[in-house]
Amino acid sequence: MSQRPRKLQRISKACDFCNRRSIKCNKNSGPLAPCQNCADFGVPCTYDRPIRRRGARRHASPPVAMPAAPPPAPLTGSSESGSDGVLCPPPTLMRDLTNGSARTVSISVPPDSSLVNPWKAFAVASQATILDLAQVYLEIVYPIFPLFHWPSFTTALENLDYLKNEGLFASTMAMCALASARARDGALYSNRGNSQQLANPPSEVFWSAAKESIPRDLAAAKGTEYMRTCAILSIASIQNGQIQDMQKYLGTYHTLAVMDGLHDEKLWPKDLDPIVVEIRRRLFWSIYTLDVYSSIVWGGIIRHREAQSNVRYPGDLRDEFISRNDMVSPASVDHNGVPTVNAVSNDWIVGWNFTTDMYRILEHALDSQRRRSPPNNGTAEVWSLFRPAETAGPWLMEHVLVMYSALPPQFRVTQPVIGDLAHDIFGFQSANIQATLQLLRMVLYSSEEQGVDGKCDVAGQVLSVFSNVPVEYLKAISSPLLHHLAGIGYILGSVMEGSLSEPSYQRVRTLLLEMADLLHRLESGLRQSTGTSERLRAQVSRIDEYMRTQRTANMARAPPRAPPILNPNNVNPAQPDLISPVYQQDSIAPIQTQAPLAGIDDSITYFQLPPELLDDWPWPFDAGVSEGMFPPAFIK
């Protein structure tokens, strides 16, 4: 590799890689080290191109107009840096990223071949990694977001069909980006994948390939593939903690979906085969649930409303029983042509569709919640003209639990993982149902006036459910699940900010430590971990120290107490055990309840914590800090 002269103290020109792509060339590790872009993509950082003087040459003759040769066809898009090139590895010289070795791979590309696109050459070199990441997606993402028909998709991967279909290439790269990010964050639970091997190339490289493959002109992004690409990139953005990107790609998906008429099956092409129809239904309802979820957690509007949609649920068939010619393959019917029980009865999609039911209820619960607050934008209320009778949250939750009890038992009891997807996919549905039920519980009860005990009951129920779900499922669902728990943080935060008694603080304290323990199990391995569990434990320690100090001061000021009156049997009344032994840790000593803060022998004396003790609370107290639905729901 050629090197720049040592006398250069600054970048006088970009390296060959950055120059070809018209991107900024950064030298962050010294003048002789490769630039940041070359280091990220694992390519040589060279300066071999001829040095040319700027400006026109003296006595040069006027240029003669020559017919320009057509440039190589790009994949479909270009980089967001404003250049015409794409940010990607060169097509004829790259690392063998599949096995991580340093040797280079030369790819002979005919001038008229589609492989002239650099990203497609990168995909050829990463073929084995792509197949491995597809298996990761199948095991830990597909059960919640079944956006592919797996038999036909794996066949397309093995046949390299994504090198011929630009939309399929984009969705394949997005699939790899999400699967790689989940694997890197410790979501793998089977022995078939190695997170270190799957990290090379990193998730960001696949992300760039998918992003660059989306046409800038969205009118050219026709078909299901680009919608699926944007949908997966929005999920991957949540995984990486990039909420602005999540909103960006979710918005792009909705734009493409409306242009395509995805929300109404009457607008779909009449010649779609059953596989495409099934994929479109799964795509619509998957991102419908994501839309409702993002509105709850981060605010914003729900862009695809149930009342304005006309899309059926996915059918109760496994992928292997859906063919391009019919919804049931010949092998799954008896001699009379009737589908067999194993083909259609009580498959995992039944639980998946039940989760969608819960999100449809959540959509209307959010509407009801917003209507309880008068508008503050100066407009007159018109929704009250159509206002239905109010439905109490507890009644609605009871109705939902009746629906839940009617589910087959495999969706109500989360069995431990065994590494067999045919078994574990039911566990995924059960875990997702439990998480969605608790999200619904928090939203429904937010519409009710909740005292301290009521808020603690809701938080305790949610934590109890999550503690009984095998952690492998929770870690596979990964980052999105952490935002479910933010609702508990808002609930307990509103309790800590208000008036407390000794018993109520002890109850909240126990819940906080339970939540810290659950967060610690979920955050371990996350690349974008926020350290919330450690912050919660530190918060509890500071409050405990404050309360011990206050007790010491109050006991010093309090008058001497009369001797205790013993009962007839000379036995002291038993003190209630307010703290679970599981959380009586050495680092956080349990608080004694014999001496109330006010120096009065009254176990229900109320006090309020100083605001500065709650400055480091992991979730905002003020509803104006976040636009999500949780803060206004529980801070009353």
Secondary structure, DSSP 8 states (H G I E B T S, - for coil): -----TT--S-SS--HHHHHHT------S-TTS--HHHHHHT------S----SS--TT---------------SS---TTSSSS-SS--SS-EEETTTTEEEEE-----TTSGGGSHHHHHHHHTHHHHHHHHHHHHHHTTTT---S-HHHHHHHHHTTGGGT-HHHHHHHHHHHHHHHHHHHTT---STT--HHHHTSS-HHHHHHHHHHTS-SSGGG--SHHHHHHHHHHHHHHHHTT-HHHHHHHHHHHHHHHHHHTTTBGGGS-TT--HHHHHHHHHHHHHHHHHHHHHHHHH----SS-GGG-B-----S--GGG--SS-SS-GGGB-TTS-B-HHHHSS-HHHHHHHHHHHHHHHHHHHHHHHHTS---SS----GGGG------HHHHHHHHHHHHHTS-GGGTS-----S-HHHHHHHHHHHHHHHHHHHHHHHHHHTS---HHHHHHHHHHHHHHHHTS-HHHHHHH-HHHHHHHHHHHHHHHHHHHS-EEHHHHHHHHHHHHHHHHHHHHHHTT-TT---HHHHHHHHHHHHHHHHHHHHHHHHHHS---------TT---------S-GGG-BTTB-----SS-TTSSS-TT-EE---GGGGTT-SS-SSTTT--SSHHHHH--
